[in-house]
Amino acid sequence: MAKRSHNEVQESLRELTRIFRPKDPRKFVKDYIRKYRITGGYEDELTMLVERELTKLNSPAS
C-alpha cells in the first residue's frame, strides 16, 4: 500500500473511532476493512491504532 494511501486510511480510522467509540476494536476494524476494501495484512496494525485512539479518548485530560 502506498504511503499516502496508508496515512489516509489511518486518519480516516482515527476519525471514525472518535465518532463511534467502538466497544470491540477488532470487530470495528474487520468491518472497516470489509466495507472499504482495504488490502489484507493490516488488521493488527489498524486494531492497535483504534485501541490507542480509544485510550486517548478515555484518559482524563491533563
C-alpha positions in Angstrom: 0.0 0.0 0.0 1.3 3.4 -0.9 2.4 5.6 2.0 -0.1 8.4 1.2 -3.0 5.9 1.0 -1.9 4.2 4.2 -1.9 7.6 6.0 -5.3 8.4 4.7 -6.6 5.0 5.9 -5.2 5.6 9.4 -6.6 9.1 9.6 -10.0 8.0 8.5 -10.0 5.2 11.0 -8.9 7.6 13.8 -11.8 9.9 12.9 -14.3 7.1 12.8 -13.0 5.8 16.2 -13.6 9.3 17.7 -17.1 9.4 16.3 -18.3 5.9 17.1 -16.1 4.9 20.1 -16.4 1.2 19.4 -16.6 -1.3 22.3 -14.8 -4.1 20.3 -11.9 -2.6 18.3 -11.1 -5.9 16.4 -14.7 -6.2 15.1 -14.7 -2.5 14.2 -11.5 -2.9 12.2 -12.8 -6.0 10.5 -16.0 -4.2 9.5 -13.9 -1.2 8.3 -11.6 -3.4 6.2 -14.6 -5.2 4.6 -16.6 -2.0 3.9 -13.7 0.0 2.4 -12.0 -3.0 0.7 -8.6 -2.4 2.5 -5.9 -4.9 1.4 -5.1 -7.7 3.9 -2.3 -7.8 6.3 -3.1 -4.5 8.1 -5.7 -5.7 10.5 -3.4 -6.0 13.6 -1.8 -2.6 12.9 -5.2 -0.9 12.5 -6.6 -2.6 15.6 -3.7 -1.2 17.6 -4.4 2.2 16.1 -8.0 2.0 17.2 -7.1 0.8 20.7 -4.6 3.7 21.1 -7.2 6.2 20.0 -9.7 4.8 22.4 -7.2 5.0 25.2 -6.6 8.7 24.4 -10.3 9.4 24.4 -10.9 7.6 27.7 -8.0 9.1 29.6 -8.7 12.2 31.6 -7.4 15.4 30.1 -4.4 16.8 31.9 
